């Protein structure tokens, strides 16, 4: 892959390569995930030394194969200050993309969702429901989202005021056709929110249902290896409980 025009992008991850370089994983608007070699980026005077997650960039690269050469990374805006919980949330967003997508597989329809969720990290007091929207939109963009409109057994349409059920890799089911003990119980109103634009917070009390359902749906594609960001979040919340009790 060779580019002359460049692309808007965000840093997902970076790691050391050799004595003075970095490999940087980007999520770009038109090209999807990119793994680029930032040669000499660890040198103090390198123009690439400040590359980090949470900052919009305009990047250019040269070469083909798995690791083209990053030749330009220009800031498009300031890096928004994030607190510890917001940083863990950003790490989670990026880790999902790294685990669920492949390099060189563009899906520009999701780029705006990524930017909107990142913006919400610093602007919205409660980020939880924005992360649930992010998870659902990512599953939709990848073609993996369950059909939430009807029962997977009898085809009856989703109706309010009842508890429905989600079966791993089998879809949702009406109260009459719950698929066994492993099914996740979900209020119909939660499923209706997920089917809609998700532009505002769901009703109070539904966050736990949303988290539980989407964790199960994502786990099918994540496999057995746990997400590091979830481990960090659990440790952060546990420290908060210990602090509050002292």
Residue pairs with C-beta under 8 A, 6 or more apart in sequence:
1 31
1 61
1 63
1 64
1 65
1 68
1 104
2 61
2 62
2 63
2 64
2 68
3 31
3 60
3 61
3 62
4 60
5 60
6 58
6 59
6 60
6 72
7 28
7 29
7 30
7 31
7 58
7 59
7 60
8 28
8 29
8 56
8 57
8 58
8 76
8 111
9 26
9 27
9 28
9 29
9 34
9 56
9 57
9 58
9 59
10 26
10 27
10 53
10 54
10 55
10 56
10 57
10 114
10 115
10 118
11 24
11 25
11 26
11 51
11 52
11 53
11 54
11 55
11 57
12 25
12 26
12 27
12 33
12 53
12 94
12 97
12 98
13 24
13 25
13 53
13 94
13 98
14 22
14 23
14 24
14 25
14 38
14 51
14 52
15 22
15 23
16 22
16 42
17 23
17 37
19 42
20 39
20 40
20 41
20 42
20 43
21 37
21 38
21 39
21 40
21 41
21 42
22 37
22 38
22 41
22 42
22 48
22 51
23 35
23 36
23 37
23 38
23 67
24 35
24 36
24 38
24 41
24 51
24 70
25 33
25 34
25 35
25 98
26 33
26 34
26 35
26 36
26 57
26 59
27 33
27 34
27 94
27 97
27 111
27 114
28 34
28 59
28 106
28 111
29 108
29 111
30 106
30 108
31 104
31 106
32 101
32 102
32 103
32 104
32 105
32 106
32 107
32 108
33 97
33 98
33 101
33 102
33 103
33 104
33 105
34 59
34 61
34 68
34 103
34 104
35 66
35 67
35 103
36 59
36 61
36 67
36 68
36 69
36 70
37 67
37 68
37 69
37 70
38 46
38 48
38 51
38 70
38 73
39 69
39 70
40 46
40 48
41 48
41 49
41 51
41 70
42 49
43 49
47 73
48 70
48 73
51 57
51 73
52 79
53 90
53 91
53 94
54 79
54 80
54 82
54 87
54 90
54 118
55 75
55 77
55 78
55 79
56 75
56 76
56 77
56 115
57 73
57 74
57 75
57 76
58 72
58 73
58 74
58 76
59 70
59 72
59 73
59 74
60 70
60 71
60 72
61 68
61 69
61 70
61 71
62 68
62 69
62 71
63 69
66 103
80 121
80 122
81 122
82 90
82 121
82 122
84 236
85 127
85 233
85 236
86 121
86 122
86 127
88 229
88 232
88 233
88 236
89 121
89 127
89 131
90 118
90 121
91 228
91 229
91 232
92 131
92 227
92 229
92 230
92 233
93 114
93 117
93 118
93 131
93 134
95 227
95 228
95 229
96 134
96 135
96 138
96 218
96 227
97 114
97 138
99 222
99 227
100 138
100 142
100 218
100 221
100 222
101 107
101 142
107 141
107 142
109 141
110 137
110 138
110 141
113 133
113 134
113 137
113 138
113 141
114 134
117 130
117 131
117 133
117 134
120 127
120 130
121 127
121 130
124 130
126 201
128 207
128 211
129 198
129 201
129 202
129 207
129 210
132 194
132 198
132 202
132 207
132 210
132 211
132 214
133 198
135 214
135 217
135 218
136 145
136 194
136 198
136 214
137 198
139 145
139 146
139 214
139 217
139 218
142 221
144 217
144 220
144 221
145 217
146 166
146 171
146 172
146 217
147 171
147 172
148 158
148 172
148 191
148 194
148 195
149 157
149 158
149 195
150 156
150 157
150 158
150 172
151 158
151 164
151 172
151 173
151 174
151 177
152 167
152 170
152 171
152 172
152 173
152 177
153 173
153 174
153 177
153 179
154 174
154 176
154 177
156 174
158 164
158 172
158 188
158 191
158 192
158 195
159 188
160 188
160 189
160 192
161 188
162 174
162 175
162 187
162 188
163 175
163 185
163 186
163 187
163 188
164 172
164 173
164 174
164 175
164 185
164 186
164 187
164 188
164 191
165 172
165 173
165 174
165 175
165 177
165 178
165 179
165 183
165 184
165 185
165 186
166 172
166 173
166 183
166 184
166 186
166 213
166 216
166 217
167 173
167 179
167 180
167 182
167 183
167 184
168 182
168 216
168 217
168 219
168 220
169 220
170 179
172 186
172 191
173 179
173 183
178 185
184 212
184 213
184 216
186 209
186 213
187 206
187 209
189 202
189 203
189 206
190 202
190 206
190 209
190 210
190 213
193 202
193 203
193 206
193 210
194 210
194 213
202 210
